[in-house]
Every structure is written in C-alpha cells, then in structure tokens.
C-alpha cells in the first residue's frame, strides 16, 4: 500500500527550480511537480492513480 503524498519531496522542489523559467503560471509548475512526484512515488504510472495519491486532489484533465 502506498502512503498519501502531503507535500512535494525536497529533491523535487530543488530540481524544479531549474525549470521555473519554462512555465508562465505558477499552477503549471505545480502540475509539473505533481507529475514528477507521481512518477517517482506511484506504483502505477497512470494520471488517475498518481492524482489519487495526493491529499490535495486536482482535476485530472488539467494534468
């Protein structure tokens, strides 16, 4: 069983700083962080599954 994700891991926060200039809006960067965290933490690499791991859910269509 996977644990819920309540915040981004520190290494995702650090890594994402290098990509900040690529995103016009803050929410785009947040989606990027969610995706990268999901790829690392999730057993199943589907958007629905990765979205379900976060305690703060978002509309899947925006990912």
C-alpha positions in Angstrom: 0.0 0.0 0.0 1.2 3.5 -0.9 1.2 6.3 1.5 -0.6 9.5 0.6 1.5 12.4 -0.6 1.1 15.5 1.5 3.9 17.7 0.1 6.5 17.6 -2.6 9.8 15.8 -1.7 12.7 18.2 -1.2 14.6 16.9 -4.2 11.6 17.6 -6.4 11.4 21.2 -5.0 15.2 21.6 -5.7 15.0 20.1 -9.2 12.0 22.1 -10.2 13.9 25.4 -9.6 15.8 24.6 -12.8 12.6 24.5 -14.8 10.7 27.5 -13.4 11.5 29.7 -16.4 9.7 27.3 -18.7 6.3 27.9 -17.0 4.3 31.1 -17.4 2.0 30.4 -14.5 2.6 29.1 -11.0 0.0 26.4 -11.4 1.8 24.9 -14.4 4.9 24.5 -12.2 2.7 22.8 -9.5 1.4 20.4 -12.1 4.9 19.6 -13.2 5.9 18.9 -9.6 2.9 16.7 -9.1 3.8 14.7 -12.3 7.4 14.3 -11.3 6.5 13.3 -7.8 3.9 10.8 -9.1 6.4 9.2 -11.5 8.8 8.6 -8.6 6.3 7.6 -5.8 3.5 5.8 -7.6 3.4 2.1 -8.3 1.0 2.6 -11.2 2.1 5.4 -13.5 -1.4 6.5 -14.6 -2.6 10.0 -14.1 -5.7 8.8 -12.2 -3.6 6.7 -9.8 -0.9 9.4 -9.3 -3.6 12.1 -8.7 -5.2 9.8 -6.1 -2.0 9.6 -4.1 -2.1 13.4 -3.3 -4.1 14.6 -0.3 -4.9 17.7 -2.4 -6.6 16.4 -5.5 -6.8 18.3 -8.7 -8.9 17.9 -11.8 -7.2 15.1 -13.9 -7.9 16.8 -17.2 -5.6 19.7 -16.3 -2.7 17.3 -15.9 
